[in-house]
Amino acid sequence: MFKFYSAGVNRICTIQNLVSKLINAPVICQIRHLKEPVYPPLNEEEIREIFAKGSGPGGQKINKATNRCQLKHIPTGIIVSSHHTRSLQENRKIARKLLQQQLDFHFNKESSYLAQLAKQKQEEKNLKTKRSVENLKRKKKFKQEEGLD
């Protein structure tokens, strides 16, 4: 069940455990959405492009065609490589986006999009762990009260 608010999206979760018929506690958890960042444009004079033959699964087409793109940002020395698709043009676009993300992380550190995303995932993981610990305590308390041990 979703409720939409201007600040974000609130989701109502129902905790179900072994004694779900007796305990149904709704928990409201906040979901933050990060906007896709607008990276500054890359200066093509600062990038060195290397094309190479691919490897791995995909058969003869992958192994014979030049479809792997590697970009090196000369001032920082950051190297990214893309071999996600069979198309060289697609891999060039993907590599440029990866390079922009890495440069954003290199220059902005904690305020970069990747750092914020990692922080958000860690917070969600901590919240799940906290909920599971509380749920286990509630189960243990219920079993003690009912004498089910």
JOSULKA-V619833 format. One record per residue. RES is the residue in three letters. SS is DSSP state (a for helix, b for strand, c for the rest). PHI is phi in whole degrees, -180 to 180 (none if undefined). D_LAST is the distance of its C-alpha to the last C-alpha in Angstrom with 1 decimal. Layout:
BEGIN
res=RES ss=SS phi=PHI d_last=D_LAST
res=RES ss=SS phi=PHI d_last=D_LAST
END
This chain:
BEGIN
res=MET ss=c phi=none d_last=35.2
res=PHE ss=b phi=-120 d_last=37.7
res=LYS ss=b phi=-120 d_last=39.6
res=PHE ss=b phi=-100 d_last=42.7
res=TYR ss=c phi=-126 d_last=43.9
res=SER ss=c phi=-71 d_last=46.9
res=ALA ss=c phi=-77 d_last=44.9
res=GLY ss=c phi=163 d_last=42.8
res=VAL ss=b phi=-116 d_last=40.3
res=ASN ss=b phi=-103 d_last=37.0
res=ARG ss=b phi=-116 d_last=34.3
res=ILE ss=b phi=-96 d_last=31.6
res=CYS ss=b phi=-106 d_last=28.4
res=THR ss=b phi=-110 d_last=25.4
res=ILE ss=b phi=-82 d_last=22.0
res=GLN ss=c phi=-118 d_last=20.0
res=ASN ss=c phi=-133 d_last=16.5
res=LEU ss=c phi=-60 d_last=13.9
res=VAL ss=c phi=-107 d_last=14.0
res=SER ss=c phi=-64 d_last=17.8
res=LYS ss=c phi=-71 d_last=18.8
res=LEU ss=c phi=-95 d_last=17.3
res=ILE ss=c phi=-122 d_last=18.2
res=ASN ss=c phi=-131 d_last=21.6
res=ALA ss=b phi=-106 d_last=22.9
res=PRO ss=b phi=-73 d_last=26.5
res=VAL ss=b phi=-123 d_last=27.4
res=ILE ss=b phi=-97 d_last=31.1
res=CYS ss=b phi=-122 d_last=32.0
res=GLN ss=b phi=-84 d_last=35.6
res=ILE ss=b phi=-112 d_last=37.3
res=ARG ss=c phi=-94 d_last=40.5
res=HIS ss=c phi=-110 d_last=43.2
res=LEU ss=c phi=-91 d_last=45.7
res=LYS ss=c phi=-75 d_last=49.2
res=GLU ss=c phi=-65 d_last=50.8
res=PRO ss=c phi=-72 d_last=53.1
res=VAL ss=c phi=-104 d_last=56.8
res=TYR ss=c phi=-83 d_last=57.8
res=PRO ss=c phi=-67 d_last=61.4
res=PRO ss=c phi=-66 d_last=63.7
res=LEU ss=c phi=-83 d_last=64.3
res=ASN ss=c phi=-88 d_last=67.7
res=GLU ss=a phi=-65 d_last=68.8
res=GLU ss=a phi=-73 d_last=71.1
res=GLU ss=a phi=-94 d_last=68.1
res=ILE ss=b phi=-115 d_last=66.4
res=ARG ss=b phi=-112 d_last=67.2
res=GLU ss=b phi=-103 d_last=66.2
res=ILE ss=b phi=-127 d_last=65.8
res=PHE ss=b phi=-110 d_last=65.4
res=ALA ss=b phi=-141 d_last=64.3
res=LYS ss=b phi=-75 d_last=63.4
res=GLY ss=c phi=-80 d_last=59.9
res=SER ss=c phi=-150 d_last=57.6
res=GLY ss=c phi=100 d_last=54.5
res=PRO ss=c phi=-66 d_last=53.6
res=GLY ss=c phi=136 d_last=56.1
res=GLY ss=c phi=81 d_last=58.8
res=GLN ss=a phi=-63 d_last=62.4
res=LYS ss=a phi=-60 d_last=62.8
res=ILE ss=a phi=-67 d_last=60.3
res=ASN ss=a phi=-75 d_last=61.7
res=LYS ss=a phi=-99 d_last=65.4
res=ALA ss=c phi=-87 d_last=65.4
res=THR ss=b phi=-87 d_last=65.4
res=ASN ss=b phi=-137 d_last=62.5
res=ARG ss=b phi=-96 d_last=60.5
res=CYS ss=b phi=-116 d_last=61.3
res=GLN ss=b phi=-124 d_last=60.9
res=LEU ss=b phi=-116 d_last=61.8
res=LYS ss=b phi=-124 d_last=62.5
res=HIS ss=b phi=-88 d_last=63.0
res=ILE ss=c phi=-63 d_last=65.8
res=PRO ss=c phi=-63 d_last=65.5
res=THR ss=c phi=-100 d_last=61.8
res=GLY ss=c phi=81 d_last=61.5
res=ILE ss=b phi=-76 d_last=58.5
res=ILE ss=b phi=-120 d_last=58.4
res=VAL ss=b phi=-127 d_last=56.5
res=SER ss=b phi=-134 d_last=56.7
res=SER ss=b phi=-132 d_last=56.0
res=HIS ss=c phi=-142 d_last=55.9
res=HIS ss=c phi=-83 d_last=53.6
res=THR ss=c phi=-126 d_last=56.1
res=ARG ss=c phi=-85 d_last=59.1
res=SER ss=c phi=-95 d_last=61.4
res=LEU ss=a phi=-66 d_last=63.1
res=GLN ss=a phi=-64 d_last=63.6
res=GLU ss=a phi=-63 d_last=60.0
res=ASN ss=a phi=-65 d_last=59.0
res=ARG ss=a phi=-65 d_last=61.5
res=LYS ss=a phi=-64 d_last=60.0
res=ILE ss=a phi=-64 d_last=56.5
res=ALA ss=a phi=-64 d_last=57.7
res=ARG ss=a phi=-65 d_last=59.4
res=LYS ss=a phi=-65 d_last=56.3
res=LEU ss=a phi=-62 d_last=54.3
res=LEU ss=a phi=-64 d_last=57.0
res=GLN ss=a phi=-61 d_last=57.0
res=GLN ss=a phi=-64 d_last=53.3
res=GLN ss=a phi=-66 d_last=53.7
res=LEU ss=a phi=-66 d_last=56.6
res=ASP ss=a phi=-59 d_last=54.8
res=PHE ss=a phi=-66 d_last=52.0
res=HIS ss=a phi=-64 d_last=54.6
res=PHE ss=a phi=-87 d_last=56.5
res=ASN ss=a phi=-102 d_last=53.9
res=LYS ss=a phi=48 d_last=50.9
res=GLU ss=a phi=-67 d_last=48.0
res=SER ss=a phi=-93 d_last=49.7
res=SER ss=c phi=-74 d_last=50.2
res=TYR ss=a phi=-62 d_last=48.6
res=LEU ss=a phi=-64 d_last=46.7
res=ALA ss=a phi=-67 d_last=45.3
res=GLN ss=a phi=-65 d_last=44.2
res=LEU ss=a phi=-65 d_last=42.6
res=ALA ss=a phi=-64 d_last=40.7
res=LYS ss=a phi=-64 d_last=39.6
res=GLN ss=a phi=-64 d_last=38.5
res=LYS ss=a phi=-64 d_last=36.4
res=GLN ss=a phi=-65 d_last=34.8
res=GLU ss=a phi=-63 d_last=34.0
res=GLU ss=a phi=-64 d_last=32.4
res=LYS ss=a phi=-65 d_last=30.3
res=ASN ss=a phi=-63 d_last=29.2
res=LEU ss=a phi=-65 d_last=28.4
res=LYS ss=a phi=-64 d_last=26.2
res=THR ss=a phi=-63 d_last=24.4
res=LYS ss=a phi=-62 d_last=24.0
res=ARG ss=a phi=-64 d_last=22.6
res=SER ss=a phi=-67 d_last=20.1
res=VAL ss=a phi=-65 d_last=18.8
res=GLU ss=a phi=-62 d_last=18.7
res=ASN ss=a phi=-65 d_last=16.9
res=LEU ss=a phi=-64 d_last=14.1
res=LYS ss=a phi=-63 d_last=14.0
res=ARG ss=a phi=-64 d_last=14.0
res=LYS ss=a phi=-64 d_last=11.1
res=LYS ss=a phi=-62 d_last=9.0
res=LYS ss=a phi=-63 d_last=10.5
res=PHE ss=a phi=-64 d_last=10.0
res=LYS ss=a phi=-65 d_last=6.2
res=GLN ss=a phi=-66 d_last=6.6
res=GLU ss=a phi=-67 d_last=9.6
res=GLU ss=a phi=-87 d_last=8.4
res=GLY ss=c phi=70 d_last=5.7
res=LEU ss=c phi=-91 d_last=3.8
res=ASP ss=c phi=-65 d_last=0.0
END
